[in-house]
């Protein structure tokens, strides 16, 4: 029997990139997957592929910048399936302006609403169901920017991803003996749509050196499918090739600088 048979997995940012590949892998393990994102069409395309492969996926549109909508994802999943066994906090967002000198409060707040507040609200809403059964796995995608902050990721994104990394470790510290295990995935560069928002968008040659979404999805799959007696607290994954980013960093330092 598949490891996640009769279990429910919630995946945010499931319409593309890491979230899309993660949803497909968890569905292959028998999970009923709740696909969460803002746009229905990409989510439905993922759901259709999962269904065509014999899996089970349900689409749920939510704007994770709105705390109540983030929390409402848990209520939807429980209404549809009765439980949440695996929560994958994968949705991410970075500011257009990267420099701490120039980023404005609205962009700073938006980055934290998605990368930290949305994670906190959704995780908190899933916990009662998990704790009632003494069994739950929370997997959160952070970033190498959390460990090595810099202009390429940007000041708001680096700070938010560091916060969510600490949040994940805090879950283990507080709740591991009550059946909750938390994993934070810390990836370096991955060729996903978020790269299109960089001040200097990496070209095709640069993207060939990066990890692909399925590489990180396999890490999430591992954390979700290990026996519950075991927890991967943190997993750092990097491209084998370390490329020269100096030109892109130079652009990010001055991009959208006020006159």
N, C-alpha and C positions, 0 to 999 in steps of 0.2 A: 504494500500500500504506500502511496505517496506520503511523504513526511508531513505535509500540511493538509492532508485530507480532512474535510469537515471543519477547517479553521478559516477564520476571516483575516485578511490582511488589508490594511488601509495604506495606500501609496499616494502621497501628494506630489504634485508636479509630474503626473503620470502621462501627460500627453506627448512628451518628447524626451529625448536624451536618456539620462540615467533612470528616471522614473519609469519611462516606457519599457526599457529593457528589464528593470526590476519586476514590474508587474507581470511581464510575460514569464519570467523565470519562476515567480511564486505561484502563478497559475498552473504551470507545468507540474508543480509539487502538490497540486490538488487544492490549493487555497481558493476561496471565494474572494476575489480582489475587488475592493472599492477604489475606483480610479477617480482621483480628485484633481481638479484644476479649474482655471477660470473659463476656458473655451470648450464648448461641448464637442465641436467637430473633431479636433485631434483626439480627444478622449474616446469618442465613439469609434474612431478608426482603430484605436488600440483594442477596444472591447470586441470589435468585430473580428480582429485577428485572433484574439484569445478564444473566442467562441468557435471559430473555424478550426482551431486546433483541439477542440474538445474541452476547453476550460470554461470558467464561469467568472464573468466580470460585470460590475455594475458601475455606471457613470454617475458621478455627483459633481455638479459645478459649484464652486465656492471661491470667494475672494478671500484669501488668507490674510490680507492686510486688514480685514475687519474681524476683530476678535470674536464676536458672537458667531460669525459664519465659520470661523475655524473650529470653535467649540461644537458647533452644530454638526460638523462632519461625524463626530463620534455618535451623536444621537441618531443620525441617519444610518450609520453602519449597524448599530444595535437594533434599530427598527427593522432593517432589511434582513439581518442574519442572526440577530440575538447575541452577538458577541464581537469583541475585537481581540484577536490573539497576537497579531503583529502590526505595529504601527511603524511606517517608514516616513519619517519627516525629511522629505527630499526637496521640496519646492525652495527655490532660491532666487535672489534678485540682487543686483549690484547697481550702484549709482552710476549715472553717466559721467559726472564729475568725480574724479578720484582723489584729488589733492585735498588735504585737511584745510589748506589755506583758502580754498574757493568753494567747497561744497556748502550748499545752503541747507537750512534746517528741514525744509520739506523733503529733500532727497534723503537726508540722514534718517529722518523718522520713517520714511517709506522702507528703507533697507532693514531697519530694526523691526518694523511691523511684520514683514514677511519672514525674515531669518530668525527672529527670536520670539516676538510676541505670538506669532501664529503657531510656532512650535510649542511654546508654553501652554497656550490655551487648548490646543488640540490634545496634547499629551495629558494634561490635567483632566480633560473631559473623558479620556479613555480609561484612566486609572481605576475608577470605582468598579467597572466591569472586570478588569484584569485582577484587581485585588480580591474581588468576591470569589474568583476561581483560584487565586494563588498562582496565576500563570499569565505572564505577559512579556512580550519582547518589544522594546522601543529602539529603533535604529534611526540615527540622525546623520545626515550628510553635512559635515563641516567643510573645511577647506585648509589647504596648506597655508593660506593667508592667516589662519588663526595662530599658527606656530611661527611663521615668518612674515609678519605684517610688512606691507610695502605699497608702493604707489601703483603697482600693476593691478593688484586686487582692489586697492583703494582703502582709504581710512575707515569709512563707514562699514564696508563689507568685512574688513579684517577684524574690526571690533565686534561686529555682530556674530561672526563665525567663532571668535574666541569665546563669546558669551554662551553660545549654544553648546560648545564643547564642554564648558564648565557645567552647564545645565545637565548634560548627559551623565557626567561623572557624579554629579550630585544625586541623580536618580538612583544609581547603584549604591551610593553611600547610605541613602535613606531607606530604600525599599527592597534591596536584594534579598534579604531574609524573609520577605513577605511574598516572594515569588516573581518579582519584577527584575528583569535584566535589561540593561541598556548598553548599546554599542554606539560609539561615534566613529564614523568613517572620515578619514582626513586625506582627501585626494589632492595630488598636484594637478597639473593641467590636464583637462579632459576636453575632447573635441565635441562640445555641445552648443546648442543655440545661444547660451549666455555669452559666448565669445563675441557675438555680433554687437553687443553693447559696449565693447571696449573702445577706448579713445582711438586706438590703432588696431584694427581688426587683423588678427593673424592670417597670413596667406596660406595657400594650399600646402606649400612645402613645410611650413611651421606646424600645421595641423597633423601632418604625417608623423611627426615625432611624438605626438601626444597620446595619452591613453584614449581608448574609445569608451563610450557609455557602457557597453556590455562588460568591460573590465571591472568597473566599479560595481555594476549590478551583481556580478558574481561574488564580490566581497559581501554585499548585503545579503545575498542568498545564503552564503556560508553562515553568517551571524544568525539568520532566521531559522536555519534548519539544524544547527548543532543540537545535541541533546540538551534539555533544559537545565541539566546539572552544570552546564558550562556556559560561561559568558566571555565574549571578546569585548573587553572594556574599550579598547581603542585600536583602530587599524589604520596605519599610514601606508598609502600606496602612491607611487611616483612613476612617471615615465622613465624608462631606462636611459634615454638620451636627455641630457640637460642642455637646452638650447640657449643661445645668446638673445636676451630680451632687452638689451640696453636701448635699442632704437625705440621700441614700444614704450619703455619707461620714460624716455625723454619726451615723447608726445603726451603721455599721461600727466606729466608734471605741469604742463602749461595749458592743457586742453580746457577750453571754456573759461579761461582766466578773464575776469572783468577788465574792461578797458580802464 
